[in-house]
Amino acid sequence: MSQVKDVIIIGAGPAGIQAAIHAVRKKCDVLLLGRIERSALYSAHVENYACVEGVKSGEELLQTGIDQVKRFGAAVMDDDVLKIHVLDEGYSLELESGISISTRSIIFATGTARKKLKVPGEKRLFGRGVSYCVDCDANFYRNATVAVVGNASAAIDGALTLTGYASKVYLINQKLVASQELLDKLKGSDVESFDGTWVTEIQGDDDVKSLLLENGEQIALDGVFIELGAKGAMELALEIGVQLDMDTMSHIDTNKKTETNVAGVYAAGDITGHPYQMAKAVGEGCVAGMEAANFARKQKRQES
Ligand SMILES: Cc1cc2nc3c(=O)[nH]c(=O)nc-3n(C[C@H](O)[C@H](O)[C@H](O)COP(=O)(O)OP(=O)(O)OC[C@H]3O[C@@H](n4cnc5c(N)ncnc54)[C@H](O)[C@@H]3O)c2cc1C
């Protein structure tokens, strides 16, 4: 493999940052992917983290962490992962910016799964037309009319995927923020966009029947996919056969070494389940960083 990274960490929250620090200090070639402003910690104010006195802003903590990661020699990119492919040796990640990068090991540090729209009807109709996972549920909407709600790469990618299943796909967005490549793909597709508006209600008695938009329009449909933020870890994990926690189906199953069921793939932080706390994220990040680095170094020795 050419230009292959040892460890790629998906997620620039406390788990990913700590993982990057520990992996790079084991003399590995490390890339940290993600945006601090999308970390759950970003707008938080933390006062229960050991050895840090007073109330600290999440933004400040994260920025300090990113500076440390860079200082220790890891690469950092504000980019979202759209797809992961399994190679003979390692993995290849497709990024929102259009770049593909190969790696010997991956750490999922992508935070909690699903962001909610928080509109009437969403909770009640979950599983009855409301979905948070295009890759899990697209097949149920063959020849149906569906909408995707979201402003970033996950929503666009989801809408494009759904054109392979549904007969009509709408994309409801306030303002799309994504790479030009993805925006161009959207432009050339059959997706119909409702720009500069948002959903105020998901309607239906037993199943989803329509969406109400803030501009007053009502759209009749069979399903709505809520895709806020980056592509969800669940979809990415499922793509490469990573097992989810059987109880919740919304967390990645790991052992004490943060290993998943897939060789060379680790997970840390909120994505592995409760408690959703910075201390747990950092602890698991530390373990994952060291374990992934050990794995990559062993792989490298076998390759040479
Ligand atoms: C309002 C609020 C207050 C809180 N207060 C506290 C507190 O006082 N104390 C405490 O301990 N905890 C607190 N928490 C919880 C804490 O913020 C989380 O437990 C912690 O941020 C989890 O870290 P993480 O690294 O697992 O995930 P996150 O911090 O959520 O980071 C996830 C990262 O993954 C990235 N990502 C996701 N998908 C992709 C993708 N496809 N490609 C690339 N990157 C991706 C995101 O961009 C982000 O950078 C609070 C949370 C909130 C929301």
The ligand as an SDF file (V2000), in Angstrom:
LIG
                    3D

 53 58  0  0  0  0  0  0  0  0999 V2000
  -24.4780   20.3580   26.5540 C   0  0  0  0  0  0  0  0  0  0  0  0
  -23.4870   19.2970   26.9750 C   0  0  0  0  0  0  0  0  0  0  0  0
  -22.8300   19.4290   28.1900 C   0  0  0  0  0  0  0  0  0  0  0  0
  -21.9140   18.4490   28.5860 C   0  0  0  0  0  0  0  0  0  0  0  0
  -21.2590   18.6160   29.7740 N   0  0  0  0  0  0  0  0  0  0  0  0
  -20.3400   17.6890   30.1570 C   0  0  0  0  0  0  0  0  0  0  0  0
  -19.6180   17.8500   31.3830 C   0  0  0  0  0  0  0  0  0  0  0  0
  -19.8170   18.8200   32.1300 O   0  0  0  0  0  0  0  0  0  0  0  0
  -18.7150   16.8870   31.7000 N   0  0  0  0  0  0  0  0  0  0  0  0
  -18.4520   15.7960   30.9140 C   0  0  0  0  0  0  0  0  0  0  0  0
  -17.6100   14.9830   31.2560 O   0  0  0  0  0  0  0  0  0  0  0  0
  -19.1370   15.6310   29.7600 N   0  0  0  0  0  0  0  0  0  0  0  0
  -20.0630   16.5360   29.3450 C   0  0  0  0  0  0  0  0  0  0  0  0
  -20.7560   16.3650   28.1840 N   0  0  0  0  0  0  0  0  0  0  0  0
  -20.5370   15.1270   27.4130 C   0  0  0  0  0  0  0  0  0  0  0  0
  -19.2550   15.1740   26.6010 C   0  0  0  0  0  0  0  0  0  0  0  0
  -19.2600   16.3320   25.7930 O   0  0  0  0  0  0  0  0  0  0  0  0
  -19.1630   13.9160   25.7500 C   0  0  0  0  0  0  0  0  0  0  0  0
  -19.2150   12.7720   26.5760 O   0  0  0  0  0  0  0  0  0  0  0  0
  -17.8640   13.8870   24.9440 C   0  0  0  0  0  0  0  0  0  0  0  0
  -17.7580   15.0270   24.1010 O   0  0  0  0  0  0  0  0  0  0  0  0
  -17.7710   12.6170   24.1000 C   0  0  0  0  0  0  0  0  0  0  0  0
  -16.6000   12.6410   23.3880 O   0  0  0  0  0  0  0  0  0  0  0  0
  -16.3920   11.8170   22.0340 P   0  0  0  0  0  0  0  0  0  0  0  0
  -15.0050   12.1180   21.6280 O   0  0  0  0  0  0  0  0  0  0  0  0
  -16.8060   10.4210   22.2370 O   0  0  0  0  0  0  0  0  0  0  0  0
  -17.4480   12.4300   20.9920 O   0  0  0  0  0  0  0  0  0  0  0  0
  -17.6770   13.9380   20.5290 P   0  0  0  0  0  0  0  0  0  0  0  0
  -17.0350   14.8890   21.4730 O   0  0  0  0  0  0  0  0  0  0  0  0
  -19.1300   14.1040   20.2940 O   0  0  0  0  0  0  0  0  0  0  0  0
  -16.8850   14.0510   19.1450 O   0  0  0  0  0  0  0  0  0  0  0  0
  -17.3340   13.3890   18.0140 C   0  0  0  0  0  0  0  0  0  0  0  0
  -16.4570   13.7820   16.8430 C   0  0  0  0  0  0  0  0  0  0  0  0
  -16.7180   12.8730   15.7590 O   0  0  0  0  0  0  0  0  0  0  0  0
  -16.7290   13.6020   14.5510 C   0  0  0  0  0  0  0  0  0  0  0  0
  -17.4240   12.8140   13.5310 N   0  0  0  0  0  0  0  0  0  0  0  0
  -18.6320   12.1980   13.5990 C   0  0  0  0  0  0  0  0  0  0  0  0
  -18.9120   11.5580   12.4400 N   0  0  0  0  0  0  0  0  0  0  0  0
  -17.8370   11.7600   11.6180 C   0  0  0  0  0  0  0  0  0  0  0  0
  -17.5180   11.3730   10.2940 C   0  0  0  0  0  0  0  0  0  0  0  0
  -18.3380   10.6290    9.5510 N   0  0  0  0  0  0  0  0  0  0  0  0
  -16.3330   11.7770    9.7660 N   0  0  0  0  0  0  0  0  0  0  0  0
  -15.4670   12.5360   10.5010 C   0  0  0  0  0  0  0  0  0  0  0  0
  -15.7190   12.9180   11.7630 N   0  0  0  0  0  0  0  0  0  0  0  0
  -16.8870   12.5500   12.3070 C   0  0  0  0  0  0  0  0  0  0  0  0
  -17.3810   14.9300   14.9210 C   0  0  0  0  0  0  0  0  0  0  0  0
  -17.0870   15.9360   13.9500 O   0  0  0  0  0  0  0  0  0  0  0  0
  -16.6980   15.1820   16.2800 C   0  0  0  0  0  0  0  0  0  0  0  0
  -15.4700   15.8170   16.0310 O   0  0  0  0  0  0  0  0  0  0  0  0
  -21.6630   17.3250   27.7540 C   0  0  0  0  0  0  0  0  0  0  0  0
  -22.3180   17.2190   26.5400 C   0  0  0  0  0  0  0  0  0  0  0  0
  -23.2190   18.1750   26.1410 C   0  0  0  0  0  0  0  0  0  0  0  0
  -23.9330   18.0300   24.8310 C   0  0  0  0  0  0  0  0  0  0  0  0
  1  2  1  0
  2  3  1  0
  2 52  2  0
  3  4  2  0
  4  5  1  0
  4 50  1  0
  5  6  2  0
  6  7  1  0
  6 13  1  0
  7  8  2  0
  7  9  1  0
  9 10  1  0
 10 11  2  0
 10 12  1  0
 12 13  2  0
 13 14  1  0
 14 15  1  0
 14 50  1  0
 15 16  1  0
 16 17  1  0
 16 18  1  0
 18 19  1  0
 18 20  1  0
 20 21  1  0
 20 22  1  0
 22 23  1  0
 23 24  1  0
 24 25  2  0
 24 26  1  0
 24 27  1  0
 27 28  1  0
 28 29  2  0
 28 30  1  0
 28 31  1  0
 31 32  1  0
 32 33  1  0
 33 34  1  0
 33 48  1  0
 34 35  1  0
 35 36  1  0
 35 46  1  0
 36 37  1  0
 36 45  1  0
 37 38  2  0
 38 39  1  0
 39 40  1  0
 39 45  2  0
 40 41  1  0
 40 42  2  0
 42 43  1  0
 43 44  2  0
 44 45  1  0
 46 47  1  0
 46 48  1  0
 48 49  1  0
 50 51  2  0
 51 52  1  0
 52 53  1  0
M  END
$$$$
